[in-house]
Amino acid sequence: MREEIDMDAETGSMAGGCPFGGNGEARSLLGRTNRDWWPDALNLEILTQDGKAADPMAEDFDYCEAFNAIDYGALKADLTALMTDSQDWWPADYGNYGPFFIRMAWHAAGTYRTGDGRGGSSSGQQRFAPLNSWPDNGNLDKARRLLWPIKQKYGKNISWADLFILTGNVAIETMGGPVFGFGGGRKDVFEPENVYWGSEELWVDEGVETRIIPDEGKAMENPLAAIQMGLIYVNPEGPGGNPDPLQSARDMRETFARMAMNDEETVALTAGGHAFGKTHGAKPADTFSGAPEGEHLALMGFGWLTDKEEIEKGHITTSGLEGAWTPNPTQWGGDYFRLLFKYDFELVKSPAGAQQWQPVNPDEEDMAPDARDPSKKVPTMMTTADIALKMDPEYRKISERFRDDQAALDDAFARAWFKLVHRDMGPKVRYLGPEVPSEDLIWQDPVPAGTTPSDADVSSFKSAVLDSGLPVAELVKAAWASASTYRNSDHRGGANGARLRLSPQKDWAVNDPEELGNVLSKLDSLRGSISMADAIVLAGAAAIEKAAQDGGFDISVKVTTGRGDASAEQTDVESFEPLEPFADGFRNYLRTKASVKTEDMLIDRANLLGLSIPEMTALVGGMRAMGAVSHHADHGSRIGVLTDRAGTLSTDFFTNLLDMGNEWEVVEDSGDEEFVGRDRKTGKEKFRATRTDLVFGSNSQLRAIAEVFAENGGEKLFLDTFVRAWTKVMDADRFDVSYAEYHG
């Protein structure tokens, strides 16, 4: 979607791909940052040091509680009234802001990508750079400002993130479109999130570089989902501005798949979105000012078009294309497909110089009203991405079916839109409000309700596990494998559901499948009435308690029980493929060398798990000490285990790593990934380690924390930090507990 609703899109499989791949060139994990794009922007980072949060809300603020207290009917009534309340500072096309707000909601949600779960609508990121200044988000600064009086009225009871999506839903409803439902619960953040959007040096409108050039062997690197920097999906004019519908279809299929949409959903979203509104390309883009983030203070956060006379005349340019898709731009119906197949289309240029398609000799009744003067008729248009739905064989089959079956299109669009704007919210239990659909959808990763075992059953099970002969390392690895799939970006993965025992997770190389199968089989035979999901976590806790006891410390690892077990029928195998770790520094696993440093991938995974730097450090050191590392490495389960008492939860990893009696050298032909630790005096090999081990001695900030744990008397602090971090990971997906009180 690139315009008033320019929902161009795409898709492609990411299975088995490196989430940090590229052209083989080393790069930063974040690529270009806001500071690179806007070096003169006010820098607030100094005020967020020392753990100071940018969130202005009180520490005890509970957004779930606030949302449930809202007068939902009154809010929707106010949004409905806003749709046709045209403002003189930004007049509504056709007297209706509906298409504008659909585009706003689409672009708030459409940054989601399956590769790392980042992007999407769940935190209101469209308010901040770089998204607020992407070329594809041109003039959406005005849409957000139109919403400000309503946001101000309802205050903390509705987040910007929820308001964006609810407004899009109301817009569709008021124009007669189908809506599947709405779930609130998106909590705002108040600063830009660190997301890798790409390494390109140019925005889409500044060059023709595209991320896919098959003839040159260039594939879009994971986890990216947009075809060029600054786009939500594809260039509506065609790849790199080339108006080739079949190449456009290729890009659409690739990018839409990367945000979890199949061909039918892609067609339904594109056609459904383009049933409304128009594109804008009244004048060349250089006629207008720049993006909001770099504009003058006096513009108060506005960018692009700000000239009052130009606005009054409707001389607006965003995508550069100009015109409506249908003769009824504010009414849902079947006109989009009717016109697409009724006419031949010729390639023309918009007033802004963009490539677009116009019907040949259209009938007057098939022309659109002028956006500002309903007495005038103007030709409709199609983008190259629209023509792709007619030219690509698979897209055409779906398009013809939707043309002939309006009810099928209604249902497909409603469901695809719901998925688009809720995909990054995670399990359905997180949804709030009176319009949450009762139907469970497989992409929501449903998990049956679990039962809480008695204390006696838990104690008996943990004792049986410790008497089973299963090693500490294997029990810890199984629990970690189950829980550490969680991503706080889209709230997928985690231990609830015990999908570790199902395909595809049970077969992932990082999980050492043969060893894992043996552990799961034994736990299944011992668990009795305890769910498998709880059994895996309880067994890991029992192993950690034993490992600490072997080191001379009595600790208790808290386990929140009551998890359920998901079935294979409740698991969308294909959608779980992107959760497979390419690297897991906590288990010292790396499938193959990537284009970013291995230690960067450890940081990325820690971020997705919501861990602090000390928590990450303690987890790595503790799991190494217990021998909970992958067998995937050449040296099996010993690499990174810097201790002669593996299986004991100790600070040995840190003391030996920082021991000046050891010196390290790169293993030849390891690609700078593996190292030998030798006794400095004798030269005898003592340890093997990876980059994710040595970084805790080489990086000054990580070393400072490692030193605290390695100091005499640091053991207790280490254990406390390790247990806190471990429990955080194990319970990361327990929304069924934390949200239960809000669902009556």
N, C-alpha and C positions, 0 to 999 in steps of 0.2 A: 504494500500500500504506500503510495508515494504522494498522493494528492488528496483531494477532498473526499475521495476515498480511492486512492490509487493502490489497491491491495495487490500489487504484483508480488508473486512469491514463488517459492521454490523448495527443493528438497533433495535429499541424498543420504545414502547409508554411511554411517560412521563406524560400522562394526570393525573392530580390530585396529582402527587407526590411532596413531599417536595424537593425543590431544594438544601436543605442543610441536607438531610437525611443521614442515614448511619446505623451504628450498635448500635445506642443509646448512643454512647460515645461522650462526649463534645469534640469539636475540634476547632482549629483556622479556621477563614474564609478563610485563604490563604493556610493552610496546611504547607508543607515544602517549604521553600523559597530558593532562590539562595544562601543565606548566609549559610543555613544549608548544602546544597550540596557541596559548595566550600568555606569553611571558610577562605581560604587564598586569595581569589580573591580581587582585588583592590576595595575598597569601595568608591564610588563617591557620596553617599547620602548627605554628608555634604555640597556639592556644589549645591545641588538642594533644599536646605532649603530657607526660606524666599521668596517663590514663584518663585525662579529662575528656568527657564525651561531648559531642555537639548537640545531643538530644536535650531540648529545653524542658521536657516533661518531668514531673516529679518522679522520684524513684519508685513510688508505690502506684504510679499510674498504670491502670490495666485497660488496654484498648478494647479487649473483648467485652468487658463490663460497660465501657463507655458506648460502644457501638450498639449493644443490646438495649441501651436506655434511650436510643434515638426515636423520634416520631417518624418512622419509616415512610408512612403514607404521606405525611406533610412534606418530607424531603423529596419524594418522587413527584408530588404535585408542583413543588417549586421548580424542579428540573423541567417538567413538562411545560410550564409557563415560560421558562427561559428560552425554549426552542424557537419561539416565534416573537420574542421580545427584541427586535433588531435595534442595535445601538448605533448612534451616528458615528462614533469613532471607529467602528468596524461593522459596517452593515452586513446583514445576513444575505447570502445568495438565495434567491427565490423566496426571501422573507423567512428562511428557516435555517437555523444553525445545526439542525440534525446531522447532515452529512459531515460538517466540520467536526462535530464532537465524536462521530464514529471514527473518523480518521485519528483524532486525538487518542481515543481509547485503543484503537488498533496499534498505533505506534508506541503507546505505553507498554502494551503486552508483547508486541511483535519482535522485540529484541531478544526474547528467550531463545536459548539454544540448548539442545539435549546434551551436547558434549561435556559441559561442566555445570549445567543447570543455571548458569548466570543469565543476567538480563531479565526481561519480563516486567510485569506490572506490580510486583508485590511490595515494593518499597517506595514508589513514587519518584523513581530516578529521573523521569523526564523533566523534572524541575531543574536539574543540575547539569553542568558541563560534564562531558562533551555532548550529551544527548540533546540538551536544550538548544544546541547550536549546530547540530547536524543538518546538512542541506536537505535531507529527506524530511526533517521536522520543521521546514520553513513555515513561519507564521503561526505555528501552534502556540507560540508565546501569547498570541491574542486569545486563543481558545481557553487557555488556563486563566487568563485575566478575566474573561467573561464569567468564569466560575467563581471568582473570588468572593463576590457578595454572598453566595450560597455557602461557601466554605466558612466565611466569617460568621454567618448566622448560626451554623450548627457546630462550629468550633471543634473541640477535641472528640466529639461523638462520631465524626466521619473523617477519616484520613484522606489526604489527597490521593493516595494510591487507590483506595476504594472508590472515591468520588469520580476519578477518571473513568473507571470501568462501569460504574452504575450509570453515569451520564451517557456513555455509549449505548448501554442497554435501553435506557429511556428513549434515546434518539431513534433507535430501531423500532421500538414499540409505537411511538407517536407517528411514525411514517408507515405503519401497517405491516412492519416486518415481524418475522417469527423470533421469539426469544425462548430459550430453553430454561433459563433461571439465572439466579445471581447469588453468589456467596461472598459475604464480607469477611473481613479479618486481616486485611493487608495493613500492616503497621508502617507508618512513615519512618524514613530515616531523614537525617538533616545535614547530610554531607555526601559528596560523590563517592560511590563505591569504586573500589579498585577492580576494574574489569579489563581484560585484554580485548580490545576491539580491533586490533590489527596493527601492522607495522608500517603501513604505507605512509608516504610523505605528503600525499595529496588527498583532498576531499574528492568526492565523485565529480563535482562540477568543475574541478580544476585539471582533470586529466582523464584519460581513457583506460587506465590500467584496470584490469579485471582479474579476479582471483582464480578464474578457471580459463585455461587456454589448452584444451586437449591436444591440439596439433603440436604444441610445444612441450607437452608432458607436464603442464602446470595444473595442479589440483588445489582446490581450496583447503588450506590448513585447518585442522581441527583446533579448537572448538568453534571456529567462526561459522556464522550462518548467512551473513550478508555478502553479496557478490563484490561490493566495493566499499571502501571506507566512507562512512557517512550515509549509507543506505540502510533501510530496514531489511529488504530482501534483494530484489533485482532492479536494474535500471529499466524503467518502463519503455524506454526507446529501443531497448535491445542491449545485448552485451557490449559494453564499452561504447554505447551509442549506435551500434550497428543494428539496423532494423530487420534482423533475420528472425522470423517467428520460431523456427525450429531450434535455433541456438538459444533463444529466449526460453523455450520450453525446457531445454536441457538445464538451464540455470534455475528455472523455477522448481523443477523436480528435485534438484540437489538441495537448494536452500530451504524449501518447505520441509523436506524430510529432516533437515537438521534442526527444525523446531517442532518435530514430532507430528507432521501432517503427511497423510498419504495422498495419492492422486485425486481421489474423490473429494477429500477435504480441501485440497488445493483448489480444485475447480469450483466447489461450492463457495469458498471464501472469496475467491476472486470475483466470481459472478455476483454473489450476494452483496459484496461491498460496492461493486461498481453499479449496482442498481440505484445507488444514491449519489447525488452531488455531481461535482465537476472537477476537472483539473484546471490549473491556472498557469497561463503563459502569455499574458497580455502584452508584455514588453520584454526585451532582453534583460537578463538577470542583473547585468551591471548597471541598469538604470537605478537600482535601489541600493540601500545601505547593506552593511554586513550583518553577521549573525549576532545574537544578543550578547554573548559572553565578551565580545570585544568592542561593544559600542559605548558611546559617551554616557556618563553618569546621568545626564539630564533626560535621557530616554527611559530611565527607570526600568531597565531590564528588557525593553523592547529592542527588536532588531529587524532586519529585512525591510519591509515596507512600513514607513512611518509618515509619509507625506499625505496630509489630509486631502488635498485635491485629487491626488492619484487614487486614494482609497474611495472617495466619493464616486469617481468615474468607473470603479471596478477594475482599474489597471493593476491587477495583482499577478505576481509571478511567484510560483513555488517550484513545481516540477519543471516548468517550462512548456509543458503540453497545455493545450487550451480547448476546453469544451466539455460537454456532458456526454455520458455514455448512452443515455436513454431520453425519450421525449418527456418522461415524467420523473425528474430527478429527486423529488421528495415523496415518492410513492413506491412502495414495494410491489413487485409484480414480475412478469416474465418477459418484459421488453428487452432486457439485455440479450438473452439468447435468441429471441425472435429477430432482432436486428442483426446480430452477428451472423446468422445463417441466411437471412433474407437477401442481404446485399453483398455485392463484391466491394472490396475496399481498395482505395488507391493511396499511395504514400504521398503525404503533403508535409509542409512545415507550418508550425504554429507561428504566431506573431513574434514569439521569443526565439524562433529558430530551431525548435525541437522537432524531431521526426515523429509523426503520428499518422494515423490512418483514418480516411474519411470515406463514408459510403458513396458509391457512384450513383448519381441521379436519385437522391432520396425523395420519397413522397413527402408532401408538406406535413402530413399528420405524423410522420416519423422524425420530424425536426424538433429540436428542443427550444424552450423559451429562453430568451436572454436572461442572464442571472439577475440583472438589475431592472430590466424593462420587459415585463411579461407580454407586452403587445408585439414584441419582435420575435422572429423565429431564426434560429441559427442551426447549422448542421451539427449532428452528433459526431462523435469520434470514437476511435478505439486506439489503445496503445499496442505496441508490438507484443506485449505480454498477453493482451486480450486475443489478438489474432492467433497467438500460439495455441489457445484452446480450440481453435478451429483447424489448425494445421497439423498439430501433433496427433498421431493416430489414437493413442490411448486417451488423451484429453478430449479428443473429438467424440469418442464413444460416450464418455460420461456427459459431455455437454449436450449431445443430442438427446440423451435420456432425460436430462433435466429440462431441456426445451419442451419435451413432450409430456412431462409429468411434473407439474408445478408442486404438487404435494411432496414429491420426493425431494425437490430442491428446497422447499420450506424446511423440511426436517433435517436435511443434510447441512444447510446453512446454520440453522439454530444450534445444532450440536457442535459443528466445527467452530462457530463463534464462541460458544461456551468453553470449549476446550482451549481455544486460543487465549482467552482472557483469564482462565483459571489454571492453566497448565503448570505454572510455577508455584501454586499454593500448596502443593503436596496433598496428603490424604484428606478425604472428604470431611473428617472429623474437625478439621480446622475451619470449615466454612461456617459463617454466622448469618443470621437473618431469616426472614419469613419466606424467602424465595429460593431456598436451597432445594434442588430437585431431590426427590426420594430415590430415584434410580441410581444404583451404583454402576460406575463406568470403569472399565478395566484399566484405563490410563490413570485412574486415581489410586492405583495400587491397593485395592481393598484388602482388609485384614479382618477376619471374624473376631468378635469379642472374645476375650480370654477369661479365664477364671483364676482367682487368686488362691494359690495353695496355702495350706496351713503352715504355721511355723514348724510343726513337727515333721510334716512332709518335706519341707525345705531342708531341715537339719539332717533328716535321714538320707535324702538324696545326696547332699554334699559329702556326707561320710562315705556313702557307697562309691561316689566318684573317686575320692582319695584312696579308697581301697581297691580300685579297679585295675591299677597298674598303668593307667594312662599317664604319661609324663606331663609335668607342669607346662613345659613349652608347648606341647600339642593342645592342651586345654586352653591356654591363653591365646594361642593363634586362632583356634576355632571361634572363640568369643569375639576376638578382634575382627576376624573375617566377616562375622555376622553383622556386627554393629557399625564397622568403619566404612561401609558403603554409604552411610548417611551423608547428604549434602545439604548444608543450610541455605544453599542458593535456591533450590526448588523443593526442599524438604522430602526428597525421595531417599530410598534406601533405609538402612538401619536394621536393628535386630528384630523388631516386631514383625511377626509373620514367618520368621524362620525360613526365609527364601534361600538361605544358604544351602539347604538340603535339596533344592530344586534346580532344574536347568534354568538359566545357564550358569548360575553362580557356583554350583558344586563342581563344575568342570574348569573353572578359571585356573590358569597356571599359578597365579599368585597364591592360591589357596592350597597348593600341594594336594591335588585331588585324592590320591591314594591314601595318604595319611588322614586327610579330612574324613574320607568315607569310613575309615575305621573308627575314628573318634565319634562321629555321629551315630554309627551303628551301636556302639557301646552305650552312649548316652540314652539312646532310644530304648534300649533294653532295661535301663535303670530308672527311668523317669516316672513310671507309674502314671498317675493322673496329671502330672505337671506337663504343661505344654512344652513342645520341643523348643520353642522360642525362649521360654524361661529357662529350660534346662541348659541350653548352651551358655547363657549368661551366668547362671548360677555356678556352673562347672568352672568357668573362667574365674569367678570370684573365689571359689574354694581353692583353686590352684594358686592364686595370688596370695591368699592368706597363708597357705602352707609355705610358699616361697619366702614370705617375710618372716615367718616363724623359724624357718631354717637359718635365717640370717640373724636371729636373736630378737625379733620384734613381734609383738602380738598386735595385729591390726584387724579391723573389721571392714569388709568391703560391702557397702550397702547395695542391695539389689531391689529395685522396684518390680515386683512380679505382676502377673495378670496379662501377659502378652498372649496373643492368639497365634494360631498357625494358619498361614495362607495355603491354598491349594494350587496345583498346577493350573487349574482352570481360571483361577483368579490372577494369574501372572502372565503378563504380556511379554513373552520371552524376548522379542525383538527390541522392545523399549528398554529392557534392562541391559542390553549390550553396552551402551555408553557408560554405564556405571562400573564396568570392569576396569580396574586400575592399570594404567600403563606403567605406573611406578607407585610404589608404596614404601617410602623411606622408613616408616615405622617397623616394617618387616624386612627392610633392606632388600627390597625387590625392585628390579628394573628389567623390563622386557628386552629392551635394546636401547642403545645410545640415541638420544633425542637432540633437537636443535636448541634446547635450553639446558642449563646445568641441572644435574640430578638433584642437587640441594634446593634449587628453585621449586622443583616439583614437590619436594617435602613440604615446603612453606605453603604451596598452593593447597595441598591436601589438608594441612593443619588449619588453614583458613576455612575450608569447606566444613571442617568438623567443629568450628567455633572455638578453637583452642588459643590460649595465650602463649607467649613465647616460653615462659617457665613451664607451662603444662606440656607443651610439645617436647621440650627438652627432657623433662622427667619421664615422659612416656617412652621416648626413644631409648634413654639410658636404662630404664627398667625392663623393657622388652628385650634389649640386648643381653642384660644380665641374666634373664630367665631363659635365654636361648630361643626366644620366640621370633626367629627369622626364617625367611623363605629358603627352601632347598633349591630354588631355581638357580642360585649362583653356582659357579664352578666348584666352590669349596663347600658346597652343601650347607649344613646348619651351623657352621662355625664362623662364617665371615661376619665380622662386626661384633662377635661375642668376646669382648675383651676381658675375660675372666677365666680362672681355672675351676670355678665352682658354678658352672651354668645350671640354672634351675633355682638359684637363690636370688631373691629380690634384694639387691645390694647396690651400693654406689660404685662397684668395681669398674664399670664402664668409664666413669668419669675419672677415677683415680689413675687408671692405667693409661687412658687417653692423654692425660696431662702430665704423666710421669716423665721427667726429663731424662730418665735412664733409657727411654725408648726413642728411636728415631725412625722416620718413615720415608719410604721411597716408592715411586710409582712402579707398578708391575708392567713390564714391557709388553706391548701389544694389547694393553687393556683399554686403550683409548682414554687414558687418564681417569679411569673409573675405579680401579682397584689398586690397593697399596699394601705393602708389607711393612710390619712393625718389627724392628730388630733391636736386640740388646745393644746399646750404644758401645759397650766395651767389648763384647765377644762377637758381635755380628750375627748371633744366632737368631733365627726367625722365631718370634713369639706370637704374633697376631696377624690376621688379615682383616682389612677394612675397606670401606667404600668412601666415596665422596661425602655421603650423608653421615658417615661416622666422623671423619676428620674435620668437617665443617664446625663441629662443636669445640674444636681446639684452635681452628684457624680464624674463624670470624670473631672479632673482638667482643661483640655483644653477646653472642652465644657462649663464648668462652667465659665471660664474666659470670654467667648463670651456672655453667658447668663447674666453675671453681667453688661456688657457694655449696653445691651438692657434694663436691669432693673434699671439702674441708672437714677436719675433725669436728664432730658434733653436727655435721650437716645431714646425717642419715635420717633423722626424724622429719626434718623439713622436706627432704626428698620423698620420703614415704607418704607424707601428707599430700604433697603436690601430685604425686603419681596417682594415689587413690582418688583424689578429687577429679583429676583429668580423666581417669579411667571411667569413673561413674558418669561423668558428663557425656562421654562417647556412648556408653551403654544405654543411657536414657535419652539420647538426643532426639529420638523419634517418638517419645511417649506422649504424643498429643492426645491420645485416648484418655490419659490421666489429667493433663493440664487443661484441656478444653472441656472436660466432661461437665463441669458445673454450669457451663453456659448453654447447655442443650436440653435443659429442663427435663 
